Structures are given as C-alpha cells and as structure tokens.
Amino acid sequence: MTSEEIKNLILEIIEDIDDEADFESLNPDEPLRDQLDLDSMDFLDIVMELRKRHQLQIPEEDYPNLATLNSCAVYLEPLLRNA
C-alpha cells in the first residue's frame, strides 16, 4: 500500500465512524482528534478497524504514531507494504 492509499484508508475508516466528518480543511500534519473532534472511543474504533481489515496489531504505546494523517501513513506503510 502506498502512503496515499493508507491516508485514504484512514479517512474511509473515519468516515465510517463519523459520517459527518468534514475533511475539507483537514491538515495532514495536525492531530486528527483535534481537527475532527474524535474522542478516545473513536480513536480505538480506528485501531480496531485496522485490525479487522488488515490483521494489524498496534500496541498501545504506538498510538501516538497515529496522531496525524501523515504520521499514520509513515507508521503504517511498512506494516501494509504488501497489502
């Protein structure tokens, strides 16, 4: 999976969680939780959906690597390289 495909995957998962999420002014370097008003349960839903769709086990200590859209791509790209 490419970096762009991973970003699209994350946005797709967020849209499934919150169909009113506004991606128009989304800054890929700013925290997703702040920009999209995601709470901790929403964030866990994203992690669980990654596990369900791609069998990824993301340790809790790595959650900060999923803070921004760009950091998600950087962290997940090696894990999803062959997906």
mmCIF file of the N, C-alpha and C atoms, coordinates in Angstrom:
data_MODEL
# 
_entry.id   MODEL 
# 
loop_
_atom_site.group_PDB 
_atom_site.id 
_atom_site.type_symbol 
_atom_site.label_atom_id 
_atom_site.label_alt_id 
_atom_site.label_comp_id 
_atom_site.label_asym_id 
_atom_site.label_entity_id 
_atom_site.label_seq_id 
_atom_site.pdbx_PDB_ins_code 
_atom_site.Cartn_x 
_atom_site.Cartn_y 
_atom_site.Cartn_z 
_atom_site.occupancy 
_atom_site.B_iso_or_equiv 
_atom_site.pdbx_formal_charge 
_atom_site.auth_seq_id 
_atom_site.auth_comp_id 
_atom_site.auth_asym_id 
_atom_site.auth_atom_id 
_atom_site.pdbx_PDB_model_num 
ATOM 1   N N  . MET A 1 1  ? 0.841   -1.187 0.000  1.00 0.00 ? 1  MET A N  1 
ATOM 2   C CA . MET A 1 1  ? 0.000   0.000  0.000  1.00 0.00 ? 1  MET A CA 1 
ATOM 3   C C  . MET A 1 1  ? 0.886   1.251  0.000  1.00 0.00 ? 1  MET A C  1 
ATOM 4   N N  . THR A 1 2  ? 0.498   2.214  -0.798 1.00 0.00 ? 2  THR A N  1 
ATOM 5   C CA . THR A 1 2  ? 1.250   3.463  -0.836 1.00 0.00 ? 2  THR A CA 1 
ATOM 6   C C  . THR A 1 2  ? 0.804   4.385  0.292  1.00 0.00 ? 2  THR A C  1 
ATOM 7   N N  . SER A 1 3  ? 1.561   5.429  0.483  1.00 0.00 ? 3  SER A N  1 
ATOM 8   C CA . SER A 1 3  ? 1.235   6.423  1.502  1.00 0.00 ? 3  SER A CA 1 
ATOM 9   C C  . SER A 1 3  ? -0.153  7.025  1.250  1.00 0.00 ? 3  SER A C  1 
ATOM 10  N N  . GLU A 1 4  ? -0.436  7.347  -0.004 1.00 0.00 ? 4  GLU A N  1 
ATOM 11  C CA . GLU A 1 4  ? -1.746  7.935  -0.350 1.00 0.00 ? 4  GLU A CA 1 
ATOM 12  C C  . GLU A 1 4  ? -2.874  6.937  -0.105 1.00 0.00 ? 4  GLU A C  1 
ATOM 13  N N  . GLU A 1 5  ? -2.659  5.690  -0.431 1.00 0.00 ? 5  GLU A N  1 
ATOM 14  C CA . GLU A 1 5  ? -3.681  4.662  -0.196 1.00 0.00 ? 5  GLU A CA 1 
ATOM 15  C C  . GLU A 1 5  ? -3.949  4.505  1.302  1.00 0.00 ? 5  GLU A C  1 
ATOM 16  N N  . ILE A 1 6  ? -2.914  4.603  2.101  1.00 0.00 ? 6  ILE A N  1 
ATOM 17  C CA . ILE A 1 6  ? -3.076  4.499  3.555  1.00 0.00 ? 6  ILE A CA 1 
ATOM 18  C C  . ILE A 1 6  ? -3.862  5.692  4.082  1.00 0.00 ? 6  ILE A C  1 
ATOM 19  N N  . LYS A 1 7  ? -3.542  6.886  3.597  1.00 0.00 ? 7  LYS A N  1 
ATOM 20  C CA . LYS A 1 7  ? -4.295  8.077  4.019  1.00 0.00 ? 7  LYS A CA 1 
ATOM 21  C C  . LYS A 1 7  ? -5.765  7.935  3.648  1.00 0.00 ? 7  LYS A C  1 
ATOM 22  N N  . ASN A 1 8  ? -6.030  7.450  2.451  1.00 0.00 ? 8  ASN A N  1 
ATOM 23  C CA . ASN A 1 8  ? -7.414  7.242  2.028  1.00 0.00 ? 8  ASN A CA 1 
ATOM 24  C C  . ASN A 1 8  ? -8.107  6.189  2.887  1.00 0.00 ? 8  ASN A C  1 
ATOM 25  N N  . LEU A 1 9  ? -7.386  5.150  3.253  1.00 0.00 ? 9  LEU A N  1 
ATOM 26  C CA . LEU A 1 9  ? -7.924  4.116  4.134  1.00 0.00 ? 9  LEU A CA 1 
ATOM 27  C C  . LEU A 1 9  ? -8.320  4.708  5.486  1.00 0.00 ? 9  LEU A C  1 
ATOM 28  N N  . ILE A 1 10 ? -7.442  5.513  6.076  1.00 0.00 ? 10 ILE A N  1 
ATOM 29  C CA . ILE A 1 10 ? -7.726  6.135  7.363  1.00 0.00 ? 10 ILE A CA 1 
ATOM 30  C C  . ILE A 1 10 ? -8.951  7.041  7.253  1.00 0.00 ? 10 ILE A C  1 
ATOM 31  N N  . LEU A 1 11 ? -9.014  7.837  6.206  1.00 0.00 ? 11 LEU A N  1 
ATOM 32  C CA . LEU A 1 11 ? -10.168 8.730  6.022  1.00 0.00 ? 11 LEU A CA 1 
ATOM 33  C C  . LEU A 1 11 ? -11.450 7.933  5.814  1.00 0.00 ? 11 LEU A C  1 
ATOM 34  N N  . GLU A 1 12 ? -11.362 6.827  5.103  1.00 0.00 ? 12 GLU A N  1 
ATOM 35  C CA . GLU A 1 12 ? -12.520 5.959  4.886  1.00 0.00 ? 12 GLU A CA 1 
ATOM 36  C C  . GLU A 1 12 ? -13.016 5.376  6.220  1.00 0.00 ? 12 GLU A C  1 
ATOM 37  N N  . ILE A 1 13 ? -12.094 4.939  7.040  1.00 0.00 ? 13 ILE A N  1 
ATOM 38  C CA . ILE A 1 13 ? -12.455 4.394  8.356  1.00 0.00 ? 13 ILE A CA 1 
ATOM 39  C C  . ILE A 1 13 ? -13.104 5.487  9.209  1.00 0.00 ? 13 ILE A C  1 
ATOM 40  N N  . ILE A 1 14 ? -12.521 6.684  9.203  1.00 0.00 ? 14 ILE A N  1 
ATOM 41  C CA . ILE A 1 14 ? -13.088 7.787  9.983  1.00 0.00 ? 14 ILE A CA 1 
ATOM 42  C C  . ILE A 1 14 ? -14.488 8.116  9.485  1.00 0.00 ? 14 ILE A C  1 
ATOM 43  N N  . GLU A 1 15 ? -14.671 8.106  8.179  1.00 0.00 ? 15 GLU A N  1 
ATOM 44  C CA . GLU A 1 15 ? -15.993 8.402  7.617  1.00 0.00 ? 15 GLU A CA 1 
ATOM 45  C C  . GLU A 1 15 ? -17.014 7.344  8.034  1.00 0.00 ? 15 GLU A C  1 
ATOM 46  N N  . ASP A 1 16 ? -16.581 6.089  8.118  1.00 0.00 ? 16 ASP A N  1 
ATOM 47  C CA . ASP A 1 16 ? -17.476 5.025  8.591  1.00 0.00 ? 16 ASP A CA 1 
ATOM 48  C C  . ASP A 1 16 ? -17.876 5.246  10.045 1.00 0.00 ? 16 ASP A C  1 
ATOM 49  N N  . ILE A 1 17 ? -16.967 5.773  10.836 1.00 0.00 ? 17 ILE A N  1 
ATOM 50  C CA . ILE A 1 17 ? -17.223 6.029  12.248 1.00 0.00 ? 17 ILE A CA 1 
ATOM 51  C C  . ILE A 1 17 ? -18.093 7.267  12.425 1.00 0.00 ? 17 ILE A C  1 
ATOM 52  N N  . ASP A 1 18 ? -17.785 8.319  11.649 1.00 0.00 ? 18 ASP A N  1 
ATOM 53  C CA . ASP A 1 18 ? -18.486 9.595  11.764 1.00 0.00 ? 18 ASP A CA 1 
ATOM 54  C C  . ASP A 1 18 ? -18.799 10.111 10.367 1.00 0.00 ? 18 ASP A C  1 
ATOM 55  N N  . ASP A 1 19 ? -20.016 9.820  9.904  1.00 0.00 ? 19 ASP A N  1 
ATOM 56  C CA . ASP A 1 19 ? -20.362 10.195 8.535  1.00 0.00 ? 19 ASP A CA 1 
ATOM 57  C C  . ASP A 1 19 ? -20.510 11.705 8.340  1.00 0.00 ? 19 ASP A C  1 
ATOM 58  N N  . GLU A 1 20 ? -20.398 12.469 9.413  1.00 0.00 ? 20 GLU A N  1 
ATOM 59  C CA . GLU A 1 20 ? -20.457 13.927 9.302  1.00 0.00 ? 20 GLU A CA 1 
ATOM 60  C C  . GLU A 1 20 ? -19.062 14.560 9.382  1.00 0.00 ? 20 GLU A C  1 
ATOM 61  N N  . ALA A 1 21 ? -18.031 13.742 9.379  1.00 0.00 ? 21 ALA A N  1 
ATOM 62  C CA . ALA A 1 21 ? -16.659 14.257 9.442  1.00 0.00 ? 21 ALA A CA 1 
ATOM 63  C C  . ALA A 1 21 ? -16.392 15.145 8.235  1.00 0.00 ? 21 ALA A C  1 
ATOM 64  N N  . ASP A 1 22 ? -15.791 16.294 8.499  1.00 0.00 ? 22 ASP A N  1 
ATOM 65  C CA . ASP A 1 22 ? -15.504 17.267 7.452  1.00 0.00 ? 22 ASP A CA 1 
ATOM 66  C C  . ASP A 1 22 ? -14.016 17.226 7.117  1.00 0.00 ? 22 ASP A C  1 
ATOM 67  N N  . PHE A 1 23 ? -13.704 16.719 5.928  1.00 0.00 ? 23 PHE A N  1 
ATOM 68  C CA . PHE A 1 23 ? -12.312 16.583 5.507  1.00 0.00 ? 23 PHE A CA 1 
ATOM 69  C C  . PHE A 1 23 ? -11.840 17.763 4.660  1.00 0.00 ? 23 PHE A C  1 
ATOM 70  N N  . GLU A 1 24 ? -12.722 18.733 4.409  1.00 0.00 ? 24 GLU A N  1 
ATOM 71  C CA . GLU A 1 24 ? -12.406 19.864 3.528  1.00 0.00 ? 24 GLU A CA 1 
ATOM 72  C C  . GLU A 1 24 ? -11.141 20.604 3.940  1.00 0.00 ? 24 GLU A C  1 
ATOM 73  N N  . SER A 1 25 ? -11.041 20.966 5.193  1.00 0.00 ? 25 SER A N  1 
ATOM 74  C CA . SER A 1 25 ? -9.913  21.782 5.651  1.00 0.00 ? 25 SER A CA 1 
ATOM 75  C C  . SER A 1 25 ? -8.918  20.973 6.486  1.00 0.00 ? 25 SER A C  1 
ATOM 76  N N  . LEU A 1 26 ? -8.906  19.673 6.272  1.00 0.00 ? 26 LEU A N  1 
ATOM 77  C CA . LEU A 1 26 ? -8.044  18.792 7.051  1.00 0.00 ? 26 LEU A CA 1 
ATOM 78  C C  . LEU A 1 26 ? -6.569  19.050 6.741  1.00 0.00 ? 26 LEU A C  1 
ATOM 79  N N  . ASN A 1 27 ? -5.803  19.304 7.784  1.00 0.00 ? 27 ASN A N  1 
ATOM 80  C CA . ASN A 1 27 ? -4.358  19.491 7.654  1.00 0.00 ? 27 ASN A CA 1 
ATOM 81  C C  . ASN A 1 27 ? -3.705  18.157 8.011  1.00 0.00 ? 27 ASN A C  1 
ATOM 82  N N  . PRO A 1 28 ? -2.980  17.524 7.088  1.00 0.00 ? 28 PRO A N  1 
ATOM 83  C CA . PRO A 1 28 ? -2.415  16.196 7.346  1.00 0.00 ? 28 PRO A CA 1 
ATOM 84  C C  . PRO A 1 28 ? -1.324  16.170 8.411  1.00 0.00 ? 28 PRO A C  1 
ATOM 85  N N  . ASP A 1 29 ? -0.870  17.356 8.846  1.00 0.00 ? 29 ASP A N  1 
ATOM 86  C CA . ASP A 1 29 ? 0.169   17.413 9.879  1.00 0.00 ? 29 ASP A CA 1 
ATOM 87  C C  . ASP A 1 29 ? -0.368  17.805 11.253 1.00 0.00 ? 29 ASP A C  1 
ATOM 88  N N  . GLU A 1 30 ? -1.663  18.018 11.357 1.00 0.00 ? 30 GLU A N  1 
ATOM 89  C CA . GLU A 1 30 ? -2.291  18.373 12.636 1.00 0.00 ? 30 GLU A CA 1 
ATOM 90  C C  . GLU A 1 30 ? -3.008  17.140 13.187 1.00 0.00 ? 30 GLU A C  1 
ATOM 91  N N  . PRO A 1 31 ? -3.111  17.037 14.516 1.00 0.00 ? 31 PRO A N  1 
ATOM 92  C CA . PRO A 1 31 ? -3.780  15.873 15.110 1.00 0.00 ? 31 PRO A CA 1 
ATOM 93  C C  . PRO A 1 31 ? -5.214  15.691 14.601 1.00 0.00 ? 31 PRO A C  1 
ATOM 94  N N  . LEU A 1 32 ? -5.506  14.463 14.178 1.00 0.00 ? 32 LEU A N  1 
ATOM 95  C CA . LEU A 1 32 ? -6.837  14.132 13.681 1.00 0.00 ? 32 LEU A CA 1 
ATOM 96  C C  . LEU A 1 32 ? -7.900  14.338 14.750 1.00 0.00 ? 32 LEU A C  1 
ATOM 97  N N  . ARG A 1 33 ? -7.574  13.949 15.983 1.00 0.00 ? 33 ARG A N  1 
ATOM 98  C CA . ARG A 1 33 ? -8.563  14.042 17.066 1.00 0.00 ? 33 ARG A CA 1 
ATOM 99  C C  . ARG A 1 33 ? -9.039  15.474 17.261 1.00 0.00 ? 33 ARG A C  1 
ATOM 100 N N  . ASP A 1 34 ? -8.119  16.438 17.165 1.00 0.00 ? 34 ASP A N  1 
ATOM 101 C CA . ASP A 1 34 ? -8.479  17.840 17.346 1.00 0.00 ? 34 ASP A CA 1 
ATOM 102 C C  . ASP A 1 34 ? -9.275  18.372 16.165 1.00 0.00 ? 34 ASP A C  1 
ATOM 103 N N  . GLN A 1 35 ? -8.851  18.026 14.977 1.00 0.00 ? 35 GLN A N  1 
ATOM 104 C CA . GLN A 1 35 ? -9.489  18.560 13.769 1.00 0.00 ? 35 GLN A CA 1 
ATOM 105 C C  . GLN A 1 35 ? -10.874 17.980 13.521 1.00 0.00 ? 35 GLN A C  1 
ATOM 106 N N  . LEU A 1 36 ? -11.051 16.712 13.836 1.00 0.00 ? 36 LEU A N  1 
ATOM 107 C CA . LEU A 1 36 ? -12.308 16.035 13.519 1.00 0.00 ? 36 LEU A CA 1 
ATOM 108 C C  . LEU A 1 36 ? -13.147 15.755 14.754 1.00 0.00 ? 36 LEU A C  1 
ATOM 109 N N  . ASP A 1 37 ? -12.701 16.292 15.885 1.00 0.00 ? 37 ASP A N  1 
ATOM 110 C CA . ASP A 1 37 ? -13.442 16.140 17.140 1.00 0.00 ? 37 ASP A CA 1 
ATOM 111 C C  . ASP A 1 37 ? -13.694 14.666 17.467 1.00 0.00 ? 37 ASP A C  1 
ATOM 112 N N  . LEU A 1 38 ? -12.640 13.861 17.331 1.00 0.00 ? 38 LEU A N  1 
ATOM 113 C CA . LEU A 1 38 ? -12.727 12.433 17.643 1.00 0.00 ? 38 LEU A CA 1 
ATOM 114 C C  . LEU A 1 38 ? -12.420 12.227 19.115 1.00 0.00 ? 38 LEU A C  1 
ATOM 115 N N  . ASP A 1 39 ? -13.192 11.378 19.765 1.00 0.00 ? 39 ASP A N  1 
ATOM 116 C CA . ASP A 1 39 ? -12.894 11.074 21.157 1.00 0.00 ? 39 ASP A CA 1 
ATOM 117 C C  . ASP A 1 39 ? -12.079 9.783  21.228 1.00 0.00 ? 39 ASP A C  1 
ATOM 118 N N  . SER A 1 40 ? -11.739 9.371  22.427 1.00 0.00 ? 40 SER A N  1 
ATOM 119 C CA . SER A 1 40 ? -10.871 8.200  22.581 1.00 0.00 ? 40 SER A CA 1 
ATOM 120 C C  . SER A 1 40 ? -11.532 6.924  22.049 1.00 0.00 ? 40 SER A C  1 
ATOM 121 N N  . MET A 1 41 ? -12.843 6.827  22.160 1.00 0.00 ? 41 MET A N  1 
ATOM 122 C CA . MET A 1 41 ? -13.541 5.649  21.618 1.00 0.00 ? 41 MET A CA 1 
ATOM 123 C C  . MET A 1 41 ? -13.477 5.638  20.090 1.00 0.00 ? 41 MET A C  1 
ATOM 124 N N  . ASP A 1 42 ? -13.600 6.803  19.471 1.00 0.00 ? 42 ASP A N  1 
ATOM 125 C CA . ASP A 1 42 ? -13.476 6.888  18.016 1.00 0.00 ? 42 ASP A CA 1 
ATOM 126 C C  . ASP A 1 42 ? -12.084 6.432  17.587 1.00 0.00 ? 42 ASP A C  1 
ATOM 127 N N  . PHE A 1 43 ? -11.079 6.889  18.334 1.00 0.00 ? 43 PHE A N  1 
ATOM 128 C CA . PHE A 1 43 ? -9.705  6.508  18.013 1.00 0.00 ? 43 PHE A CA 1 
ATOM 129 C C  . PHE A 1 43 ? -9.527  4.995  18.127 1.00 0.00 ? 43 PHE A C  1 
ATOM 130 N N  . LEU A 1 44 ? -10.068 4.414  19.183 1.00 0.00 ? 44 LEU A N  1 
ATOM 131 C CA . LEU A 1 44 ? -9.976  2.956  19.342 1.00 0.00 ? 44 LEU A CA 1 
ATOM 132 C C  . LEU A 1 44 ? -10.712 2.232  18.226 1.00 0.00 ? 44 LEU A C  1 
ATOM 133 N N  . ASP A 1 45 ? -11.814 2.819  17.760 1.00 0.00 ? 45 ASP A N  1 
ATOM 134 C CA . ASP A 1 45 ? -12.538 2.228  16.633 1.00 0.00 ? 45 ASP A CA 1 
ATOM 135 C C  . ASP A 1 45 ? -11.656 2.190  15.381 1.00 0.00 ? 45 ASP A C  1 
ATOM 136 N N  . ILE A 1 46 ? -10.862 3.223  15.188 1.00 0.00 ? 46 ILE A N  1 
ATOM 137 C CA . ILE A 1 46 ? -9.943  3.251  14.041 1.00 0.00 ? 46 ILE A CA 1 
ATOM 138 C C  . ILE A 1 46 ? -8.927  2.112  14.166 1.00 0.00 ? 46 ILE A C  1 
ATOM 139 N N  . VAL A 1 47 ? -8.357  1.972  15.348 1.00 0.00 ? 47 VAL A N  1 
ATOM 140 C CA . VAL A 1 47 ? -7.369  0.901  15.593 1.00 0.00 ? 47 VAL A CA 1 
ATOM 141 C C  . VAL A 1 47 ? -8.006  -0.472 15.389 1.00 0.00 ? 47 VAL A C  1 
ATOM 142 N N  . MET A 1 48 ? -9.213  -0.644 15.902 1.00 0.00 ? 48 MET A N  1 
ATOM 143 C CA . MET A 1 48 ? -9.902  -1.939 15.772 1.00 0.00 ? 48 MET A CA 1 
ATOM 144 C C  . MET A 1 48 ? -10.243 -2.234 14.313 1.00 0.00 ? 48 MET A C  1 
ATOM 145 N N  . GLU A 1 49 ? -10.610 -1.216 13.568 1.00 0.00 ? 49 GLU A N  1 
ATOM 146 C CA . GLU A 1 49 ? -10.937 -1.410 12.152 1.00 0.00 ? 49 GLU A CA 1 
ATOM 147 C C  . GLU A 1 49 ? -9.683  -1.787 11.354 1.00 0.00 ? 49 GLU A C  1 
ATOM 148 N N  . LEU A 1 50 ? -8.545  -1.205 11.698 1.00 0.00 ? 50 LEU A N  1 
ATOM 149 C CA . LEU A 1 50 ? -7.281  -1.602 11.056 1.00 0.00 ? 50 LEU A CA 1 
ATOM 150 C C  . LEU A 1 50 ? -6.974  -3.067 11.361 1.00 0.00 ? 50 LEU A C  1 
ATOM 151 N N  . ARG A 1 51 ? -7.262  -3.474 12.588 1.00 0.00 ? 51 ARG A N  1 
ATOM 152 C CA . ARG A 1 51 ? -7.047  -4.879 12.967 1.00 0.00 ? 51 ARG A CA 1 
ATOM 153 C C  . ARG A 1 51 ? -7.975  -5.783 12.159 1.00 0.00 ? 51 ARG A C  1 
ATOM 154 N N  . LYS A 1 52 ? -9.223  -5.379 12.046 1.00 0.00 ? 52 LYS A N  1 
ATOM 155 C CA . LYS A 1 52 ? -10.211 -6.199 11.354 1.00 0.00 ? 52 LYS A CA 1 
ATOM 156 C C  . LYS A 1 52 ? -9.907  -6.307 9.856  1.00 0.00 ? 52 LYS A C  1 
ATOM 157 N N  . ARG A 1 53 ? -9.589  -5.187 9.236  1.00 0.00 ? 53 ARG A N  1 
ATOM 158 C CA . ARG A 1 53 ? -9.379  -5.178 7.781  1.00 0.00 ? 53 ARG A CA 1 
ATOM 159 C C  . ARG A 1 53 ? -8.028  -5.740 7.355  1.00 0.00 ? 53 ARG A C  1 
ATOM 160 N N  . HIS A 1 54 ? -6.999  -5.515 8.172  1.00 0.00 ? 54 HIS A N  1 
ATOM 161 C CA . HIS A 1 54 ? -5.643  -5.873 7.743  1.00 0.00 ? 54 HIS A CA 1 
ATOM 162 C C  . HIS A 1 54 ? -4.869  -6.709 8.764  1.00 0.00 ? 54 HIS A C  1 
ATOM 163 N N  . GLN A 1 55 ? -5.552  -7.223 9.781  1.00 0.00 ? 55 GLN A N  1 
ATOM 164 C CA . GLN A 1 55 ? -4.927  -8.073 10.798 1.00 0.00 ? 55 GLN A CA 1 
ATOM 165 C C  . GLN A 1 55 ? -3.704  -7.408 11.433 1.00 0.00 ? 55 GLN A C  1 
ATOM 166 N N  . LEU A 1 56 ? -3.792  -6.094 11.652 1.00 0.00 ? 56 LEU A N  1 
ATOM 167 C CA . LEU A 1 56 ? -2.700  -5.351 12.282 1.00 0.00 ? 56 LEU A CA 1 
ATOM 168 C C  . LEU A 1 56 ? -2.890  -5.310 13.790 1.00 0.00 ? 56 LEU A C  1 
ATOM 169 N N  . GLN A 1 57 ? -1.865  -5.636 14.501 1.00 0.00 ? 57 GLN A N  1 
ATOM 170 C CA . GLN A 1 57 ? -1.853  -5.493 15.951 1.00 0.00 ? 57 GLN A CA 1 
ATOM 171 C C  . GLN A 1 57 ? -1.023  -4.255 16.273 1.00 0.00 ? 57 GLN A C  1 
ATOM 172 N N  . ILE A 1 58 ? -1.679  -3.202 16.698 1.00 0.00 ? 58 ILE A N  1 
ATOM 173 C CA . ILE A 1 58 ? -0.969  -1.959 17.004 1.00 0.00 ? 58 ILE A CA 1 
ATOM 174 C C  . ILE A 1 58 ? -0.884  -1.834 18.518 1.00 0.00 ? 58 ILE A C  1 
ATOM 175 N N  . PRO A 1 59 ? 0.328   -1.894 19.067 1.00 0.00 ? 59 PRO A N  1 
ATOM 176 C CA . PRO A 1 59 ? 0.473   -1.791 20.525 1.00 0.00 ? 59 PRO A CA 1 
ATOM 177 C C  . PRO A 1 59 ? 0.081   -0.392 21.011 1.00 0.00 ? 59 PRO A C  1 
ATOM 178 N N  . GLU A 1 60 ? -0.465  -0.352 22.196 1.00 0.00 ? 60 GLU A N  1 
ATOM 179 C CA . GLU A 1 60 ? -0.938  0.919  22.760 1.00 0.00 ? 60 GLU A CA 1 
ATOM 180 C C  . GLU A 1 60 ? 0.164   1.973  22.809 1.00 0.00 ? 60 GLU A C  1 
ATOM 181 N N  . GLU A 1 61 ? 1.395   1.552  23.055 1.00 0.00 ? 61 GLU A N  1 
ATOM 182 C CA . GLU A 1 61 ? 2.485   2.533  23.129 1.00 0.00 ? 61 GLU A CA 1 
ATOM 183 C C  . GLU A 1 61 ? 2.787   3.164  21.754 1.00 0.00 ? 61 GLU A C  1 
ATOM 184 N N  . ASP A 1 62 ? 2.258   2.565  20.679 1.00 0.00 ? 62 ASP A N  1 
ATOM 185 C CA . ASP A 1 62 ? 2.448   3.121  19.338 1.00 0.00 ? 62 ASP A CA 1 
ATOM 186 C C  . ASP A 1 62 ? 1.300   4.044  18.908 1.00 0.00 ? 62 ASP A C  1 
ATOM 187 N N  . TYR A 1 63 ? 0.261   4.160  19.707 1.00 0.00 ? 63 TYR A N  1 
ATOM 188 C CA . TYR A 1 63 ? -0.885  5.004  19.337 1.00 0.00 ? 63 TYR A CA 1 
ATOM 189 C C  . TYR A 1 63 ? -0.492  6.439  18.990 1.00 0.00 ? 63 TYR A C  1 
ATOM 190 N N  . PRO A 1 64 ? 0.493   7.044  19.671 1.00 0.00 ? 64 PRO A N  1 
ATOM 191 C CA . PRO A 1 64 ? 0.878   8.411  19.280 1.00 0.00 ? 64 PRO A CA 1 
ATOM 192 C C  . PRO A 1 64 ? 1.357   8.519  17.828 1.00 0.00 ? 64 PRO A C  1 
ATOM 193 N N  . ASN A 1 65 ? 1.811   7.400  17.263 1.00 0.00 ? 65 ASN A N  1 
ATOM 194 C CA . ASN A 1 65 ? 2.233   7.398  15.858 1.00 0.00 ? 65 ASN A CA 1 
ATOM 195 C C  . ASN A 1 65 ? 1.056   7.549  14.901 1.00 0.00 ? 65 ASN A C  1 
ATOM 196 N N  . LEU A 1 66 ? -0.156  7.459  15.419 1.00 0.00 ? 66 LEU A N  1 
ATOM 197 C CA . LEU A 1 66 ? -1.359  7.571  14.593 1.00 0.00 ? 66 LEU A CA 1 
ATOM 198 C C  . LEU A 1 66 ? -2.065  8.908  14.814 1.00 0.00 ? 66 LEU A C  1 
ATOM 199 N N  . ALA A 1 67 ? -1.356  9.883  15.333 1.00 0.00 ? 67 ALA A N  1 
ATOM 200 C CA . ALA A 1 67 ? -1.983  11.158 15.694 1.00 0.00 ? 67 ALA A CA 1 
ATOM 201 C C  . ALA A 1 67 ? -2.431  11.974 14.484 1.00 0.00 ? 67 ALA A C  1 
ATOM 202 N N  . THR A 1 68 ? -1.583  12.059 13.463 1.00 0.00 ? 68 THR A N  1 
ATOM 203 C CA . THR A 1 68 ? -1.917  12.863 12.284 1.00 0.00 ? 68 THR A CA 1 
ATOM 204 C C  . THR A 1 68 ? -2.067  11.939 11.079 1.00 0.00 ? 68 THR A C  1 
ATOM 205 N N  . LEU A 1 69 ? -2.652  12.472 10.031 1.00 0.00 ? 69 LEU A N  1 
ATOM 206 C CA . LEU A 1 69 ? -2.813  11.674 8.821  1.00 0.00 ? 69 LEU A CA 1 
ATOM 207 C C  . LEU A 1 69 ? -1.451  11.284 8.248  1.00 0.00 ? 69 LEU A C  1 
ATOM 208 N N  . ASN A 1 70 ? -0.514  12.225 8.232  1.00 0.00 ? 70 ASN A N  1 
ATOM 209 C CA . ASN A 1 70 ? 0.824   11.910 7.717  1.00 0.00 ? 70 ASN A CA 1 
ATOM 210 C C  . ASN A 1 70 ? 1.555   10.920 8.608  1.00 0.00 ? 70 ASN A C  1 
ATOM 211 N N  . SER A 1 71 ? 1.425   11.056 9.920  1.00 0.00 ? 71 SER A N  1 
ATOM 212 C CA . SER A 1 71 ? 2.116   10.104 10.800 1.00 0.00 ? 71 SER A CA 1 
ATOM 213 C C  . SER A 1 71 ? 1.503   8.711  10.692 1.00 0.00 ? 71 SER A C  1 
ATOM 214 N N  . CYS A 1 72 ? 0.201   8.632  10.425 1.00 0.00 ? 72 CYS A N  1 
ATOM 215 C CA . CYS A 1 72 ? -0.433  7.329  10.177 1.00 0.00 ? 72 CYS A CA 1 
ATOM 216 C C  . CYS A 1 72 ? 0.214   6.658  8.970  1.00 0.00 ? 72 CYS A C  1 
ATOM 217 N N  . ALA A 1 73 ? 0.393   7.427  7.902  1.00 0.00 ? 73 ALA A N  1 
ATOM 218 C CA . ALA A 1 73 ? 0.977   6.878  6.677  1.00 0.00 ? 73 ALA A CA 1 
ATOM 219 C C  . ALA A 1 73 ? 2.403   6.402  6.915  1.00 0.00 ? 73 ALA A C  1 
ATOM 220 N N  . VAL A 1 74 ? 3.187   7.209  7.629  1.00 0.00 ? 74 VAL A N  1 
ATOM 221 C CA . VAL A 1 74 ? 4.586   6.844  7.907  1.00 0.00 ? 74 VAL A CA 1 
ATOM 222 C C  . VAL A 1 74 ? 4.650   5.570  8.752  1.00 0.00 ? 74 VAL A C  1 
ATOM 223 N N  . TYR A 1 75 ? 3.814   5.502  9.786  1.00 0.00 ? 75 TYR A N  1 
ATOM 224 C CA . TYR A 1 75 ? 3.836   4.348  10.684 1.00 0.00 ? 75 TYR A CA 1 
ATOM 225 C C  . TYR A 1 75 ? 3.295   3.085  10.000 1.00 0.00 ? 75 TYR A C  1 
ATOM 226 N N  . LEU A 1 76 ? 2.208   3.229  9.254  1.00 0.00 ? 76 LEU A N  1 
ATOM 227 C CA . LEU A 1 76 ? 1.539   2.053  8.705  1.00 0.00 ? 76 LEU A CA 1 
ATOM 228 C C  . LEU A 1 76 ? 2.138   1.543  7.394  1.00 0.00 ? 76 LEU A C  1 
ATOM 229 N N  . GLU A 1 77 ? 2.849   2.404  6.671  1.00 0.00 ? 77 GLU A N  1 
ATOM 230 C CA . GLU A 1 77 ? 3.366   1.987  5.358  1.00 0.00 ? 77 GLU A CA 1 
ATOM 231 C C  . GLU A 1 77 ? 4.214   0.717  5.416  1.00 0.00 ? 77 GLU A C  1 
ATOM 232 N N  . PRO A 1 78 ? 5.182   0.605  6.328  1.00 0.00 ? 78 PRO A N  1 
ATOM 233 C CA . PRO A 1 78 ? 5.944   -0.654 6.362  1.00 0.00 ? 78 PRO A CA 1 
ATOM 234 C C  . PRO A 1 78 ? 5.081   -1.864 6.768  1.00 0.00 ? 78 PRO A C  1 
ATOM 235 N N  . LEU A 1 79 ? 4.063   -1.625 7.584  1.00 0.00 ? 79 LEU A N  1 
ATOM 236 C CA . LEU A 1 79 ? 3.201   -2.716 8.031  1.00 0.00 ? 79 LEU A CA 1 
ATOM 237 C C  . LEU A 1 79 ? 2.238   -3.176 6.937  1.00 0.00 ? 79 LEU A C  1 
ATOM 238 N N  . LEU A 1 80 ? 1.901   -2.251 6.038  1.00 0.00 ? 80 LEU A N  1 
ATOM 239 C CA . LEU A 1 80 ? 0.928   -2.556 4.972  1.00 0.00 ? 80 LEU A CA 1 
ATOM 240 C C  . LEU A 1 80 ? 1.598   -2.632 3.598  1.00 0.00 ? 80 LEU A C  1 
ATOM 241 N N  . ARG A 1 81 ? 2.896   -2.733 3.567  1.00 0.00 ? 81 ARG A N  1 
ATOM 242 C CA . ARG A 1 81 ? 3.631   -2.706 2.302  1.00 0.00 ? 81 ARG A CA 1 
ATOM 243 C C  . ARG A 1 81 ? 3.093   -3.722 1.309  1.00 0.00 ? 81 ARG A C  1 
ATOM 244 N N  . ASN A 1 82 ? 2.755   -4.902 1.769  1.00 0.00 ? 82 ASN A N  1 
ATOM 245 C CA . ASN A 1 82 ? 2.306   -5.971 0.861  1.00 0.00 ? 82 ASN A CA 1 
ATOM 246 C C  . ASN A 1 82 ? 0.799   -6.143 0.839  1.00 0.00 ? 82 ASN A C  1 
ATOM 247 N N  . ALA A 1 83 ? 0.091   -5.194 1.423  1.00 0.00 ? 83 ALA A N  1 
ATOM 248 C CA . ALA A 1 83 ? -1.383  -5.308 1.482  1.00 0.00 ? 83 ALA A CA 1 
ATOM 249 C C  . ALA A 1 83 ? -2.005  -4.909 0.157  1.00 0.00 ? 83 ALA A C  1 
# 
